[in-house]
Amino acid sequence: MSEFEPTRILYMEDEPGLARLLKKHLGRKGFEVEIAPDGETGLAMVAAHAYHILLVDYNMPGMSGLDVIWALAEGESFPPTIMVTGGGNERIAVEAMKLGATDYLVKDVEMGYLELLPIIIEQVLEKQRMVAERNQMIARIQENEERYRRLVELSPEGIAVAIEGRFEFVNPAGVQLLGAGNASELLGRKITDCVQEETRISFENYLQKMADGAENVPWAEERFLRLDGKVLDVEVSGIPFYTMGDNAVQILFRDITDRKLAAQRLEQLAHFDPLTGLPNRTLFFDRLDQAFLQAKRYKNTLALLYVDLDRFKEVNDSLGHDIGDLVLKEVAERMRNAVRLCDTVARMGGDEFTIILTRVNEGPNAAIVAEKIIAALQKPIMAGGFECSVGASVGISTFPDEGDSAATLLKKADTAMYLAKKQGRSRYCFYVE
């Protein structure tokens, strides 16, 4: 693929809406995307046209994603392939990798995977280019070492040669990645000196495996320690070879900081409310289940508070969504400050929040927290130059008194909250039959 040639992608997806959305998103990134509505059509298009990369949805009618990859693997070669699965299908993705898929991506409900997909595509293509470069380098070493050395020195990726675990050669990109002023600062050093202490032993084993002649050493993620003390996330691979009468290892490494940041961002989007920074519904239910199991195991009292803002709609309708967002952020901060660090405040959506109180000795303790929440939210909130008053009604349910499951506890806290509203708002109510 030339520098100016656009990356051509074939996406096999039976859901037209998702296919159009992904095509539009990748188009903005400069990729050319064609759509195949099913596996059979996709295989025909692969046979007729050249693509740089394939995206294959697992759940398709007729041929599944695994069937498609199986069929591709029966041929001599096929483009790098990324399996796209839904949440909970990671096992399928692993099977796809065993059949020959290059990577996989798990779709999430919030569509955050669209942000990660272009990065994964670039990483897959880059990995293919690096493998091709590595194979070329091996052949050129056998033909002409000087020619090989020039190619290595021009590589944008870090490349090093190690003999007996010490740097014998480092290319300019590797020197820069490791924070050295020049290669002489690295030559003769133990490679493990540039690896974080916690993983040095495992990295030594990894190097030894390569030195012993293993041909299928997988790419590994590692944390390198630069000479300036900064930590660098890298992806590492290597191959053994013989030079000047010594067994040596050629190590390839590249900076994956951007990919790590993208993964962290996706994790944040998946589990936290982007406006308030509070846990979202997904993370709330996970923590509630965990808290419930802990309370059941250790026979502790667990309290769940369901909080609904009394006059937020009026603020939002009269002053606009921007002011409403500022109010919600302040509400979240006040609620966080009213509970312990071990407790969870979550945003369920709109102006509804929940609070998980763990290891509560008795019901009145939950009432004390509810009073603190109500008092905190009764105070005016300054937002965009406006003084806003929202107030809150709180419903409380406790385990083991009000239920033997997390779902029951949530339902009864919600019922208690509506009872508090009926009784005049800005108050709390325990669940009663």
Steps between C-alpha positions, in 0.01 A plus 500: 500500500652832394514800728224680309278203426187499719439195716223288347285315754227243451246481784278190513194608703135397464357799690477789250480768769821390674672456166414854388606646834837326496560589134427867570725502810795335324446717192573806711834340590597460135412131456307366201236254623287260299214304655406134453159410647600139572793262505438344158494839330807606695704199388402568138613862534832390653556268205421775248665804659807594702451621857752606759294381795179306574251566779277198564195509725455175693121484507388484134229289335620209294876498542609621844813704551689183599381327181632791294843488665510122460430540128764773467757285678453221245648728234868581456477842661245763599509858627539576873163430661337649810213307659227732632294342780238604753562515876532153651640345179868532590533120484383510137757771429776278639384215274515741206859591591591131504354463149709786367329829593751773576308674780152547641276778632206476740201723419354691794152650537636855534672463157832590660667227293480731197766721663733205549447336158717739289786454746467120490493511119819707494663266753407192297631655179813618678554155647472350151751752369738424786479126437573561133793726589633245746494222239672726250764589758580135571558431131716808459714411802595181321577691180656822618531616863581856410189530287299355788650746746395797285144373483487450877634847564225651283220301665247709697473217754750417771731217397778360715744210485582324826777255577495323837226735615692823431451766233735448208321735261209746523359688202430877518126448562581266788746751645229766496233272647732399787581864581872479419705775339682252277544125458823491705298572817321167449766270356623244752209560736280212606170521315313428820635829642253664263206297630292583806617303800165324557519322162873451456499129582217426256675707231824309559306178440353654186847588371631155586218340308601701193870425553422130517373519143123508546352615169147574621562736791183715511498877515499613863408825671767631734585814697846630419689731733665782306835643604325820610288295743176520301298185441409407142232249396634292211419194296797266461595209281824343386675230305821306564784504248870420476758773448878520525512162674249596768137417564309827493144628525351774288239691699230717349305742719259786443316759705138401571420791733222630271338158484510470879342842540228409251426179693482696825266748336277218379496352851402842638219537246373152577474541878475869590254779427683748272328806654539440874782245508283277720462126436231439238221241508729222379760553772228566761336163444838327513587668831153435640530130422844490664380692806198273531713185489739643760214598730347157464830323566604703804145563627535878479221749444495658154301816424398633160388861456309607190526877453283706265540878462170678575522813285767423242253488210393858570863616502581311182190623314532864605878552489606245238703182484837669547393638839334165577829321435684733737238430766534124456878520535468695825234259628736208431783673687284576804375143515855363476603721791211375712601132499802289590769407250390135522145591390386539140310794351374425148297684240218289365404754235331840481461635853498163677788375715566201723724453802630165625583505872705198603541362852220707649440392860133595510224685312543834678852529357351500151254767615790717617658482155164577336463808722850614401414458131172689533665780698783531248262521205263745668773765489486720187732412214670777303518398135592737219407801706161360600395389847330164469310302763429136430457301823469123507278214609665181623372144518679246719501122501727273704627146490408263653174670604363594158610230263721206419630629165663813363215551252240487777699747708512747208130466425402562861732800534336647188154438649604669825628801306159553335339473842729781622388716207134436580557608858624842396853465349835597655473207737589134522294186550587141581327233301185372669264227389 
